[in-house]
Amino acid sequence: MAILANNAEGGLVIEGQKIIELVPQGQHLLNEVMECSDLVILPGLINGHHHFYQTLTRALPQALNKPLFGWLQSLYPVWAGLEPDMLYQATRLALAELLLSGCTSAADHHYLFPEALTEAMDIQAEAAASMGVRMTMTRGSMSLGTDDGGLPPQNTVQHEDIILADSERVIKRYHNAAEGSMLQVALAPCSPFSVTPELMRHSATLAAEHKVMLHTHLAETIDEENFCVQRFGLRTVDYLDSVGWLGPQTWLAHGIHFNTDEIQRLGASGTSITHCPSSNMILGSGICKTLDLMAAGVEIGLGVDGSASNDHSNLILETRQALLLQRLHYGSDRVSVNQALDWATSSGARAINRPELGQIKLGSQADLAFFKVDGIQHSGHHDPLASLLLSGADRAEHVLVQGKWRVRDGALTGIDVDALKFNHHHAAKNLMARL
């Protein structure tokens, strides 16, 4: 057995939803419940950035081989046709994929509210509860359409008064700030090129009033940088500062194009970054400077990002991708397997302000991912924890969330996967038929 924890080589004792004992090597439990000698045990993985609805538009021909802005412009007209059942099926399927990859907690950034989908947050809350996954549900928004110089078409944006009123409603109805809660809410205006500075400021004020987190895309591409300079006369971090967002209440997706001064400011403010390596590679956006950000004091987490720019929701593979991409940037001697796993677990949990998650210790939540490293690609390994990433494990054998089995023997518990895939595929076909 290999376990990503100190003084727990002999096993764990779980009671209810918490870990109550770590068993040192050589000691034994009186009542052994589960034999784990052939497994690698990790804290449940933390996905800090995703767009569940995008699972409906994977590998869409008209969006292939394009950078971010062109990719978005190809997809916005498709996404404008989203309906309630489509989002419900997409949310469930994305969470199922994540669970099977060892993920126990996911943040989803939903920012599309066409006329037929005004109750998107309620739909997602219901879907998450049905899957038994912890979720940070971010009430996203877009208010700056093409008529006003923004990127999204007008039929995908909302009036700011509507956005703020619904944001407050969602916080009051769904946000549970208690340690170990299954559902929390954050406010997440989409990006500098799709919302106004006024909405950013009002969202920050509302988040502070209700003590919830803030989330947005930032510094993902040079196009975004140029947009901010041309429209606001500010680089991205200056813009973020000008609207009151720099601080520990904020985590950002991507965070690629920062200069040295900006990295220091992010660290000093306590702002966190979710690194999305596959998406950044597929769209050719660039490489997040993770080690520089960490040296400045920034917490780094991992996100699979939207399935239309990643095309899978597999967090253990995303952890491997982060390891490889960051080694390419910094060198193989500076980025270790344990560092990548930390981004996917404890650091990722701190980045979204869930410090009780992502670690195996006394009193922590019983969210665990168990992996086998006995496949043909692992044969001959001499370090099971390293083989997990280096040899490319892609599926968890068992997954616990809040002390409850959500995956056993590589299969989701209580979920008809064939029906899930059928309903999701049908929803994807219906979405394209609306064009």
SVG drawing of the C-alpha trace seen along z (x, -y; Angstrom):
<svg xmlns="http://www.w3.org/2000/svg" viewBox="-37 -54 54 61">
<polyline fill="none" stroke="black" stroke-width="0.4" points="0.0,0.0 1.1,-3.6 -0.7,-6.5 -0.3,-10.2 -0.1,-10.9 2.3,-10.8 2.3,-8.1 -0.6,-6.2 1.3,-3.4 -0.8,-0.8 -4.1,-2.2 -6.9,-4.6 -9.9,-4.4 -13.1,-6.2 -16.1,-6.9 -19.1,-8.7 -17.7,-11.4 -14.3,-11.9 -10.9,-10.2 -10.5,-9.4 -7.3,-7.5 -4.1,-7.1 -2.4,-3.7 1.4,-3.7 3.4,-1.1 3.6,2.2 0.4,1.7 -2.8,3.3 -6.5,2.6 -8.7,4.8 -11.4,5.0 -10.1,4.7 -12.9,3.5 -11.1,3.2 -7.9,4.6 -5.8,1.9 -2.4,3.5 -2.4,3.3 -3.8,-0.2 -2.5,-3.7 -4.6,-6.0 -4.9,-9.7 -7.1,-12.4 -10.0,-13.0 -8.9,-15.1 -10.1,-18.7 -11.2,-20.2 -11.0,-24.0 -12.4,-25.0 -14.8,-23.4 -17.7,-24.2 -20.0,-21.2 -22.4,-22.3 -19.5,-22.0 -19.6,-18.2 -22.4,-18.6 -20.0,-20.1 -17.0,-17.9 -14.8,-17.7 -17.2,-20.0 -15.7,-20.4 -16.4,-24.1 -14.5,-24.8 -11.4,-22.7 -8.0,-24.2 -8.8,-27.7 -7.4,-29.9 -9.6,-31.0 -11.5,-34.0 -12.2,-32.2 -13.2,-29.0 -15.6,-31.0 -17.2,-32.8 -17.8,-29.4 -19.4,-28.0 -21.5,-30.8 -24.3,-30.4 -24.5,-26.7 -24.5,-27.2 -27.3,-29.9 -29.6,-26.9 -29.1,-25.3 -32.3,-24.1 -32.8,-22.8 -32.6,-19.1 -29.5,-19.6 -27.7,-21.2 -29.0,-18.6 -27.6,-15.8 -24.3,-17.6 -23.8,-18.2 -24.5,-14.6 -22.2,-13.2 -19.3,-15.6 -19.6,-14.7 -19.7,-11.0 -16.5,-11.4 -14.8,-13.3 -15.8,-10.7 -14.4,-7.9 -11.1,-9.8 -10.8,-10.1 -12.3,-13.6 -14.5,-14.2 -15.0,-18.0 -15.6,-20.1 -16.0,-23.8 -18.2,-24.5 -18.2,-27.9 -21.6,-28.3 -22.0,-31.7 -24.6,-31.1 -28.2,-32.0 -30.1,-32.2 -33.9,-32.8 -34.7,-29.1 -32.1,-28.5 -32.6,-31.2 -32.7,-28.6 -29.4,-27.0 -28.1,-27.0 -31.1,-25.2 -30.7,-22.5 -27.0,-22.1 -27.7,-21.9 -30.2,-19.1 -27.8,-17.2 -24.9,-17.5 -27.0,-16.1 -28.0,-13.1 -24.4,-12.3 -23.0,-12.7 -20.1,-14.9 -19.0,-18.0 -19.5,-21.1 -18.6,-24.7 -21.4,-26.1 -20.3,-29.4 -23.0,-31.7 -21.3,-33.0 -22.5,-35.9 -22.0,-37.7 -23.3,-41.3 -21.1,-42.7 -22.4,-41.6 -21.3,-42.3 -23.5,-45.4 -21.5,-47.0 -18.0,-45.9 -17.9,-42.5 -17.3,-39.1 -20.5,-37.1 -23.6,-37.5 -26.5,-39.5 -28.8,-36.5 -26.3,-35.0 -26.0,-38.0 -28.2,-39.2 -28.9,-42.6 -26.8,-43.3 -29.7,-43.9 -31.0,-40.4 -27.6,-38.9 -27.1,-40.4 -30.6,-39.6 -30.3,-36.0 -26.7,-35.8 -28.1,-36.8 -31.0,-34.4 -28.6,-31.5 -26.3,-32.3 -29.2,-32.5 -30.7,-29.3 -27.7,-27.0 -24.5,-28.3 -23.5,-26.2 -20.4,-27.7 -20.0,-24.9 -16.9,-22.7 -17.4,-19.7 -20.5,-21.0 -21.5,-19.4 -22.5,-22.6 -21.1,-26.1 -21.6,-29.1 -19.2,-31.6 -19.8,-34.5 -18.1,-34.3 -18.5,-37.0 -17.0,-35.2 -14.1,-37.3 -12.9,-40.9 -14.3,-40.6 -17.8,-39.5 -18.7,-41.6 -18.5,-45.3 -16.3,-46.7 -19.5,-47.7 -20.7,-44.1 -17.2,-43.1 -17.4,-45.7 -21.0,-44.9 -20.2,-41.2 -17.3,-41.8 -19.5,-43.8 -22.2,-41.2 -19.6,-38.4 -18.1,-40.3 -21.5,-40.9 -22.3,-37.2 -18.8,-35.9 -18.5,-33.9 -15.6,-33.5 -15.1,-35.1 -13.9,-33.4 -13.2,-34.4 -11.0,-33.7 -7.9,-35.9 -4.7,-36.3 -5.6,-33.2 -4.5,-34.7 -2.7,-37.6 -5.9,-38.5 -7.5,-39.0 -4.5,-41.1 -4.9,-43.3 -8.6,-43.6 -8.1,-44.9 -5.5,-47.4 -7.6,-48.7 -10.9,-48.9 -9.8,-49.7 -6.3,-51.1 -5.1,-48.4 -3.3,-45.1 -5.3,-42.2 -4.0,-42.4 -4.4,-46.2 -7.9,-45.7 -8.6,-43.1 -7.3,-45.5 -9.3,-48.4 -12.6,-46.4 -11.7,-45.3 -11.0,-41.6 -7.4,-41.1 -7.3,-39.2 -7.8,-35.8 -11.5,-35.9 -10.6,-35.3 -9.3,-32.4 -8.6,-32.7 -8.7,-30.3 -5.6,-29.9 -3.4,-32.8 -0.8,-32.5 0.3,-36.0 1.6,-37.7 4.8,-39.6 7.1,-39.5 5.6,-42.4 2.1,-41.1 3.1,-37.7 4.4,-39.4 1.1,-41.4 -1.0,-38.2 1.0,-36.5 1.0,-39.4 -2.8,-39.7 -3.5,-36.0 -5.2,-35.5 -5.1,-31.9 -4.8,-30.3 -6.3,-27.2 -3.9,-25.8 -5.7,-24.2 -2.8,-22.5 -4.8,-20.5 -7.0,-23.4 -4.0,-25.8 -2.2,-23.3 -5.2,-22.6 -6.0,-26.2 -2.3,-27.2 -2.8,-29.7 0.5,-29.4 2.0,-27.9 1.0,-29.0 4.1,-30.0 3.3,-27.8 6.6,-27.7 7.0,-31.5 3.5,-32.0 4.1,-29.6 7.3,-31.3 5.4,-34.6 2.8,-32.9 0.1,-31.9 -1.9,-28.7 -2.1,-26.6 -4.9,-24.2 -5.8,-22.2 -8.8,-22.3 -9.9,-20.2 -11.7,-23.2 -14.5,-22.9 -14.8,-19.7 -15.0,-21.6 -11.4,-22.9 -10.2,-19.7 -12.7,-17.1 -12.4,-15.0 -13.2,-15.5 -10.5,-13.2 -8.6,-14.9 -6.0,-12.2 -4.9,-12.5 -5.0,-16.3 -2.6,-15.9 -0.2,-14.0 -0.6,-16.6 0.3,-19.3 3.4,-17.4 4.6,-17.0 3.8,-20.6 5.5,-22.1 8.5,-19.9 8.8,-21.1 8.7,-24.7 10.9,-24.4 12.9,-21.2 12.4,-17.7 14.4,-18.3 12.1,-21.1 8.7,-19.6 8.0,-16.3 5.2,-13.8 4.3,-14.9 4.2,-18.5 1.7,-17.7 -0.4,-15.7 -0.3,-18.6 -1.8,-20.8 -4.6,-18.3 -5.3,-17.9 -4.3,-20.1 -3.1,-23.2 -6.1,-22.9 -8.4,-22.7 -6.9,-25.8 -7.1,-27.7 -11.0,-27.4 -11.1,-28.0 -11.9,-24.5 -8.9,-23.7 -10.6,-20.8 -10.5,-18.9 -7.6,-17.5 -5.6,-15.9 -5.4,-12.7 -5.1,-13.6 -7.0,-13.2 -10.3,-15.0 -10.2,-15.6 -13.2,-14.7 -13.3,-11.1 -12.9,-11.9 -10.5,-9.3 -9.5,-8.0 -8.1,-4.5 -6.1,-3.6 -4.7,-0.3 -1.3,-0.3 -1.4,3.3 -2.3,2.6 0.1,3.5 1.4,-0.1 2.5,0.2 4.2,3.6 7.8,3.3 7.3,0.2 9.3,-0.3 7.3,-3.2 3.5,-2.9 2.9,-6.6 5.2,-7.7 3.8,-5.1 0.3,-6.5 1.2,-9.6 4.3,-8.6 2.7,-5.4 -0.7,-7.1 -3.4,-5.8 -6.7,-7.0 -9.4,-5.5 -10.0,-5.2 -10.8,-1.7 -12.8,-3.1 -13.9,-6.6 -15.3,-7.8 -17.1,-11.1 -18.0,-12.1 -17.4,-8.5 -19.8,-7.1 -18.8,-4.9 -19.4,-6.6 -17.2,-4.3 -16.6,-0.6 -14.5,1.7 -14.2,-0.9 -17.9,-1.5 -20.2,-4.2 -22.5,-3.1 -26.3,-3.5 -25.8,-5.1 -27.0,-3.5 -24.1,-4.6 -25.6,-3.4 -28.7,-5.5 -26.6,-8.4 -24.6,-8.3 -27.8,-7.8 -29.6,-10.8 -26.5,-12.9 -25.8,-12.0 -29.5,-12.7 -29.2,-16.1 -26.1,-16.9 -27.9,-15.9 -30.9,-18.1 -28.6,-21.0 -27.1,-20.9 -30.6,-20.4 -31.6,-23.8 -29.1,-25.6"/>
</svg>
